[in-house]
Amino acid sequence: MPLPEPAGAVIVFDGVCVLCNGWVAFLLRHDRRGRYRYAAMQSDAGRALLASHGLDPDDPASFLLVERDVGAQPRISTESDAIRRVLAGLGGSWRVAHLVALVPRPLRDAAYRWLARNRYRWFGRHEACSVPAPEHRQRFL
């Protein structure tokens, strides 16, 4: 049974990837407005979000941003577009990340996929998903 999608912005990330966990830690530090919520792709919520948007829940290269306003269709971003939108969504000087869109998407996504294919080898992986700190638990699905 699919889980209902929450309103707001949800990032689905690889919960066992050291690089991905570092990315989430970075976002938790810089997202002062608490805009983003998080779901590890290994969790029921993460798997449901990936599957409902046509991504393979068993593909650790998947990265998904779902932006949903109440009553509106969700805006779905993947790969380099998702990273660009997440950074720009932090506001302030982070909005300059939209300039990445000047690079053709096939090139950006090829670079993303190259990093995604090699991230375990370069950065490592955890045996299991990390447990969020108590002050951040409400931001995880």
N, C-alpha and C positions, 0 to 999 in steps of 0.2 A: 504494500500500500504506500503510494507516494506521500511524502511529508509536505505539508503546506509551506509555501515559500514566504519567508518573512518580508515585511516592508523594509526599505532601506537598502544599503549596499552590503553584499555578502561576498567574501573572497573565499574560494575553495582552493586549498593548497595541499601539497604533499606533506602530510604530518610526520613522516619519518625522515625526510630530507633535511640535512643540517643547514644547507643554504636557504631552503624555504622557511625553516623555523627562524633563521636569522632575519629574513625578510619580514616575517610577521612581527618579530621583536622590534625591528626598525619602525614598522608602521604603528605599533602600539605606543612607541615613544613619541612619534611625530604627529599622530592623529589626535590632536588636542580636543577636537570637537566630538570625538567618539563616533565618527561617521561609519566606520567599517566594523562588520562582524565577521567572524571567521568560522570555517568548517573544514576540518581535515578531510581529505578525499577518502580516507579509510573509515570515516564515521558514517553512520546511517544517513545523516543529513547531507554530508558531502557527496556520498554516492548517489543519493536521490537527486540532488541538484545537477550533478554531472549528467546523469542519465536523462533527466527531463529536458536537457538542453542539447542532446545529441552527442555528448562526449562519453568516451569509454571510461567508466569508473575504475577499471583495472589498468589504465594507461597512466603511469606516473608522470608523464610529460604534460598532462592536462593542467591547465591553470585557467580558472574561470572567475569572472567578476559579474555578478548579477545585481543590477541597480533597478529597484522596483519602488515606484511611488504607489501609494494606496490607490487602488482602482485603475491603475494604468498597466499597460503591457510592460514586461521587464525589458531593460536594455542589457543585452548580453555582449560581453567582450571576452576574447580569449587571446592567449599568447602575448605578443608585443603590444597590441591595443589595450589589453587588460592592464598591463604594467603601466603604460602611459596614462590611462584614465585613473588608475589608483593614485599614482604620484600627483597628477594634476588635481585630484580630488582632495588632497591635503590642504590645498589653498595656498595663499601667499606666494612666495617665490617658487614653490613647487609647480605652479601652473605652467612654468616654462617647459615642462615635460611634454606639453602638446607640440612643441617644435619637432619632436621625434617623428611626427606624422609627415614631415617633409621628406623623410627617407621612405622610399617605396615599401609598402607593406610586405611584399614577397621577400625582400632583403632583410627587413626587421624580423619577420617570422622565421626565416632560415637561421638567423643568428640566435633567436630564442630557442629553436629546436636543437641547435648544436650544443648550447649550454645545457638544456634540459637532458639531452642524451648523456652528457658527461658529468653531471653534477654529483652523482654518488661517488664516482671515482675521484673527482677533484676535492670535494668537500666532505664526503662521508654520509653515512646514514645511521639513524638511531634504530634500535631493535623494535621500539614501539613509539607511538605518538607521545609527545610531551604533554604533561598535565599543566594547564595554564596556572599562573600565580593567582591566588585568591582575589586580588584586586582586578583581575582581568577575566575571571570566569564567566561573568555575565555577557561578555562579548563573543563567546564561543557557542556555536550551536551543538 
